[in-house]
């Protein structure tokens, strides 16, 4: 009887400890997908670990567009284009915990590699604003090109700011907090993303309907790939061999072979695709016109899910938290 009781007690304690550990693990490893809905001033939150279920709608500022995520701080930063503000959402409770006001307007936003700084591209004032991510105080303003949009941060302490009306990319030393190079791109560059080994920067050129491929060591464009109309954002497959580019006016996603730097194919995806991100073998595309998010397999290109969104979703930036 004593043996049975001890075994039962051991089993019960182990079960309770396992359950407690699982609860802690889920809290720290939960997966969320965030969507900015510009037409209704909201942020949708989907639970990736629970069949992509919509778990919350959060009211943010006016006309949200850009998005950035700090995994270490567990915060989401949303640029609101019409009221010159940035909404900050706590991922733990999915509530707005603060709002930053700026004297210009921003679309592009990103966090530093160490997640101690927040970078905001001020579209009106042609500057990159640097914030301390904890105090939210401005620590620097760096002059860049005209109408800065996309921001990319690399592990080599460089910040790349895409300047739409200057047809260029400003290269900033994060240590010196100053522009150290200017790279020419196509007509009206807007979005950008580094490939997985961070040797190539892919930049979408909205007006010339192509993608500039920039060698970041040589600081120059080494190739230009023609895609469809009005390319907007870009992401990469899990193995880094393919780039996926949203084409707003063609309702498509272009697939580029990263190694050959050639267009592989164009996928019909839905009305006016804008934001795009990838995770664990799947690509997530936000369609502004259809107000939906399409999920497709990065290898077979087959659609595996469609999520209904709010009015005029944008998602300029990385929007998956895992």
N, C-alpha and C positions, 0 to 999 in steps of 0.2 A: 504493500500500500504506500509506503514511504517512497519507494523507487518511482512508482507511477505518479505520485504527487509532484516529486521533483522534476520528472520528465515533463509533466504538464506545465509546471511553472516555467521551466526553461523554454518550452515551445511558445507559451504565451508571451513571455518577455521578448523572445526573438521576433515574434510576429509583430508586436507593438513597435519594437525598434526598427524593423524593416519598413513598417508603415510610416513611421516618423521620418526615416531617411528618404523614403519615396516622396513624401510631401515636400521635404526640403529640396530634393533634387528637382522636382517639377517646378518649384518656385524659381529656382536658379537657372533652369534650362528650358523654360517654356519658349515656344516659338510664336511670334506674332508677325502679322503683315499689316502695315499701316497705309492708308490711302487718303490723300488730300482731295477733297471735293470742292473745287473752286466756286461752283455755282450755288452752293448752300452753306459755305463757311463752316465746314465740318471735317473731322478726321474720323474715318472708319477704322476699327480695329478687328482683325480676323485672327482667330486662334488656329495656328497651323497644326498644333498637336491634337486638335479636336475637329477633324474633318473640315478645316477652313471655315469654321462657324463665325458669323458676325457676333462679337461679344459686346461691342460698345460703339456708340456714336458720340464723339466729343465735339462740342462747339468750340471753335477756335476763332481767330481773327477774320478780317474781311478778305475774301478771295485767296485762300491758301493755295500754294503751288509747290514750293521746294520742301525737301525733307532730308533730315540727317539723323543718324542714330548713334548714341554713345552706349556701347555695350557695358563698359566698365561702370559708368555712372547710372546706367539704366534710365536713360532719358531720350526723348524724341524732341527734335527741334523742327518747327514748321514756320516757313516764311509766308507771311500774309501780305500779298502784293498791293492791296488797296488801302490799308491803314498803317503801312510802314511799321509793322510789328513782327515779332517772332514769338510764337507760343511755345512753351516748354511743358511737355507732358511727362509725368513720372510713370515709368513702365510698371512699377510694383502695384500701384492702385489705379492706373489708367485715369488720372486726373490732371488737369492743368495746375501746375505749381508756381508758375511765374510767367511774365510777359516782358519782353525787351522791346523798347521803342527806339527806332533809328530815325535820322533826319532825311533819309532817302527812301529807296524802295529796293527790295531784294527778291530774287528768285533762287539763285544758287546758294547752297549752304553745305558745310562739311565740318567734321571734327578732326583734330590733329591725331597723329598716330598714337601718341601717349594719352590721348583723350583729355588733355588738360586745357586745350584751347578750342575755341569755336571760330570758324572762318565764315564770313558773310560777304557775298559779292553785292556791293551797293550799285545797282543799275543806273541810278540817276547821277551819282557823284563820281562814278568811275574809280572806285576805290575798293580795296579789300579791307574789311573791318575785322580786327582781331579782338576777341573777347576772352577773358579768363572764364573758363567754363563753370567754376564754382561761385565766384563773386559776381559774375556777369558784368564786370567792369571792362570798358574798352581799354586795351593795352597798346593798340597800334592801329594806324590807318596807313595803308600802302597804296599809292597811286598806281593804277594799271591802265589798260586800254579803255576804249569807249564801249559802253554797255556790256559790262562783264556779266557772264551767266554761269556756266558750269565751273565747278571747283573740283580738282583732284589732288589728293595728298599722297605722296609716296613715302616709302620707308627710308629713302635716302635724304630726308630732310628738305625735300623740295615741294613747293605748292604750285600747281598749274592752274591758271585762271584763263578761261576762254573768253575772249573779247569779241562780241558779235559784230560791232560796227567798225572795228579795227582790223578785222580778218586776221586775227593773231591769237597767240597764246602767250601770256606773260609767265615767265619762270621766276619764282620767288624763293630765295633762301630763307628757310624758316628760322635758322639761327640768326642771320643778320637782319631779318625782316625787311628785305629790300629786293627789288627786281634785279635779277642778274642776267636775264636773257629775254629776248622776244623772238618767237618762232612764227613764221608765216603759215597760215592755213588756207582753206578755201573761202568761198563767199558766205558770209554770215555764219560762222561757227557758233555752236550753241552748247551741245552736250559733249561729254568726254568720259573716258574710263581707261585706266591702265590695264594691260593684259596681266595674266597671272604672275609671270616672272618679272613684271614691272620694267621691261625693256622697251615696250612700245606703248605709245599713247594714241588711242583711237579718238578722233574728233569728228563730230557730225556737222557737216556744212549745209545749212538749211537752204540757202539760195542756189548753190551750185550742184545740189543733189548728189553729193558724194561724201566719202569719209577720208579724212587725212590720216595717214599713219605716220606718226612721228617717232623717230629714234631719240630717246631721251638722253642718251650719252652723247650723241652727235649734235643734239639740239637743232634738228632740222627734219623737215618732212621728207620721207624716203619713198612714199608711194601715195597714190590717190585711187580709191576704189569707187566706181560709179554704182550708186544704188537707185532707189526709186525716189518719188517726189517728197521733198521736205523732211529729210532725216532729222531726228530729234534727240534720241537717247540711244545708248549702247550698253550691252552687258556681255559676259562671256560664259561659255559652257564650263562645267566642273573641271574638265581636263585642260581647259585653256585653248583648245584647238579651234574653236569656233567663236566668232563674234556675232551677236544678234543686234540689229539696228531697226528701230521703229521709224516708219515712213508715214508721216501724218496724212499727206494728200493722196497716198496710194493705198491706204488701209492695209498696210503690209508690214512684214518684218523681213529684212534682208539678212541672209546667212552668209558670212564671209569666212573663208578658210584662212586662219591666222598664219599658217606656215607658208602657203603659196601666195597669200595676200590677193586672192581672187574671189569674186562673187560666186557662191555655190548655188544659191537659189533664192527666190522670193516667196514668202508664205503669206497668203491672204489670212488676215487675222481679225479684222473688225474695223468699225468706224473710227478713224482719226486716232491711231495709237500714239501714245506719248511716253509715259514712264515705263521702264523695263528693268527687271532685276532677275536674278537666278539663284537657285538653292537646291542642292542635293539632286541634281539631274533634271530639274524642271525650270522652265522659264515662265515668268509672270509678266503679263503685258496689260497695261491700263489703257482702255479705249475711251477717249474723251467724248466722242459722239454717241457711241452705243451705251455709255455709262455702265461698263462692265469690265471685269478683269478676267482675261483668258489665261489659262495655265496649259502649257504644252510640254511634252517630253522632248528634251534637248537632242535626243538621238533619232527617234522616229518622227518627230515633229507633229505627232498626233495630239489633238486637244484632249485633255483629261479632266478639265473642269472649267466652269464659268461662274464667276461671282458677281452678283448685282451690286452696283455701287450707287453713290449719291450723284447729284447734279454736276456734270462737267469735271470729272476727276482728272488730275494732272500727274502727280508723283514724279517731280523732277529731282532725282537723286536716288540713293540706296534706301529701300523701304522695308527690307526684311530683317527682323530681329530673331536671332537664334543662338 
